[in-house]
Amino acid sequence: MSFVEFNEKLVELRIKAEDKETVIKILSDKLLAEGFVKDSFFENVLKREEVFPTGLPTIIPMAICHTESEHVHSSAIAFGTVTSPVAFQEMGTPERTVMAEMVFVIALKNPKDQVPWLQKMMTVFKDEEILSTIRNATDVSEVVRYLNEVFD
């Protein structure tokens, strides 16, 4: 199932950010620096976020941000935790706010991968133990190893 390996260069733990734009920028910049996405990626993730919000009121709230594959060179996922929750509009109910504690920025080259990948994420994220382990991680290599295990 794993179309994408989690990678230590694409993980940032305990991001200090006042808003979602800052978190998305930090994670998008990691994807850009590693050559996974085009210069247009960050701007288009923000545009998509305005139209199709990605905040999820899961046991531990999170956001799963992404944009169209035309802004992607090759598939990858950036992941971050924040020092204090950041406001995202709720997916499907944009009038509600989700105070996300974790953010995934997904870059998928093949649009057909999006639905199966999101379905897999939603299954994994129903497990409170998994979410707590990811959120509370302090070591990048440990969280990457764990994410690769649970998404394998």
C-alpha positions as CSV (number, residue, x, y, z in Angstrom):
1,M,0.0,0.0,0.0
2,S,2.8,2.4,0.7
3,F,3.3,4.5,-2.4
4,V,5.4,6.9,-0.3
5,E,8.1,6.3,2.2
6,F,8.3,8.8,5.1
7,N,11.8,10.5,5.1
8,E,13.7,12.2,7.9
9,K,14.4,15.2,5.7
10,L,10.6,15.8,5.4
11,V,9.8,15.7,9.1
12,E,9.8,18.7,11.5
13,L,8.9,18.1,15.1
14,R,7.6,20.9,17.5
15,I,7.2,23.6,14.9
16,K,6.6,27.0,16.5
17,A,3.9,28.6,14.4
18,E,1.1,31.1,14.9
19,D,-0.9,30.0,11.9
20,K,-1.5,27.3,9.3
21,E,0.3,29.2,6.6
22,T,3.6,29.1,8.5
23,V,3.3,25.3,9.2
24,I,2.4,24.6,5.5
25,K,5.3,26.8,4.3
26,I,7.8,25.0,6.5
27,L,6.7,21.6,5.3
28,S,6.3,22.7,1.7
29,D,9.8,24.2,1.8
30,K,11.2,20.8,2.9
31,L,9.4,19.1,-0.1
32,L,10.8,21.8,-2.4
33,A,14.4,21.6,-1.1
34,E,14.4,17.8,-1.7
35,G,13.1,18.3,-5.3
36,F,9.7,16.6,-4.8
37,V,7.6,19.6,-5.7
38,K,7.6,22.6,-8.0
39,D,8.0,26.3,-6.9
40,S,4.2,26.6,-7.3
41,F,3.4,23.9,-4.7
42,F,3.1,26.0,-1.5
43,E,1.0,28.7,-3.1
44,N,-1.4,26.1,-4.6
45,V,-1.7,24.2,-1.3
46,L,-2.9,27.5,0.3
47,K,-5.3,28.2,-2.5
48,R,-6.8,24.7,-2.3
49,E,-7.0,25.0,1.5
50,E,-9.2,28.0,1.1
51,V,-11.7,26.1,-1.1
52,F,-11.3,22.6,0.3
53,P,-10.2,22.8,4.0
54,T,-8.3,19.9,5.4
55,G,-8.6,20.1,9.2
56,L,-9.8,16.8,10.7
57,P,-11.4,16.6,14.2
58,T,-9.7,13.2,14.9
59,I,-8.9,12.0,18.4
60,I,-5.8,14.2,18.1
61,P,-6.8,17.0,15.6
62,M,-4.7,17.3,12.5
63,A,-4.7,18.6,8.9
64,I,-3.9,16.7,5.7
65,C,-3.0,19.4,3.2
66,H,-2.4,18.8,-0.5
67,T,-2.8,20.2,-4.0
68,E,-3.1,19.0,-7.6
69,S,-0.4,16.7,-9.1
70,E,0.7,19.3,-11.7
71,H,2.6,21.0,-8.8
72,V,4.5,17.8,-8.0
73,H,7.6,16.2,-9.4
74,S,7.5,13.0,-7.5
75,S,5.4,11.7,-4.6
76,A,6.3,12.4,-1.0
77,I,4.8,13.4,2.4
78,A,6.1,16.0,4.8
79,F,5.0,15.8,8.4
80,G,5.1,18.1,11.3
81,T,4.0,18.5,14.9
82,V,3.4,21.9,16.4
83,T,4.3,23.3,19.9
84,S,0.8,24.7,20.2
85,P,-2.3,23.9,18.1
86,V,-2.9,25.8,14.9
87,A,-6.3,26.7,13.5
88,F,-7.5,25.0,10.2
89,Q,-11.0,25.0,8.8
90,E,-12.7,21.6,9.2
91,M,-12.8,19.4,6.1
92,G,-16.4,19.2,4.9
93,T,-17.6,21.7,7.5
94,P,-15.6,24.9,6.9
95,E,-17.5,27.0,9.4
96,R,-15.9,24.9,12.1
97,T,-12.3,25.3,13.3
98,V,-10.0,22.4,14.0
99,M,-7.0,23.2,16.3
100,A,-4.5,20.9,14.6
101,E,-1.6,19.4,16.6
102,M,-0.1,17.5,13.6
103,V,0.1,18.5,9.9
104,F,0.7,16.3,6.9
105,V,1.5,18.0,3.5
106,I,1.0,15.4,0.8
107,A,2.5,15.6,-2.6
108,L,1.2,12.9,-4.9
109,K,2.3,12.7,-8.5
110,N,-0.4,10.3,-9.6
111,P,-3.9,11.7,-8.8
112,K,-5.3,8.1,-8.6
113,D,-3.2,7.5,-5.5
114,Q,-4.9,10.3,-3.5
115,V,-8.2,8.5,-2.6
116,P,-6.6,5.2,-1.5
117,W,-3.8,7.0,0.4
118,L,-6.4,9.3,2.2
119,Q,-8.5,6.2,3.0
120,K,-5.5,4.4,4.5
121,M,-4.7,7.6,6.6
122,M,-8.2,7.8,7.9
123,T,-8.1,4.1,9.0
124,V,-4.7,4.6,10.8
125,F,-5.8,7.8,12.4
126,K,-8.8,6.2,14.2
127,D,-6.2,4.6,16.5
128,E,-5.5,6.8,19.5
129,E,-2.3,5.0,20.4
130,I,-0.8,5.6,17.0
131,L,-1.8,9.3,17.1
132,S,-0.4,9.8,20.6
133,T,2.9,8.1,19.6
134,I,3.2,10.3,16.5
135,R,2.3,13.6,18.3
136,N,4.5,12.9,21.3
137,A,7.6,11.9,19.3
138,T,10.8,13.8,20.0
139,D,13.1,12.0,17.7
140,V,12.8,12.4,14.0
141,S,14.3,9.0,13.1
142,E,11.9,7.2,15.5
143,V,8.8,8.9,14.2
144,V,9.8,8.2,10.6
145,R,10.4,4.5,11.4
146,Y,7.0,4.4,13.2
147,L,5.1,6.2,10.3
148,N,6.6,3.8,7.8
149,E,5.6,0.8,9.9
150,V,2.0,1.9,10.4
151,F,1.5,2.9,6.7
152,D,3.2,-0.2,5.3
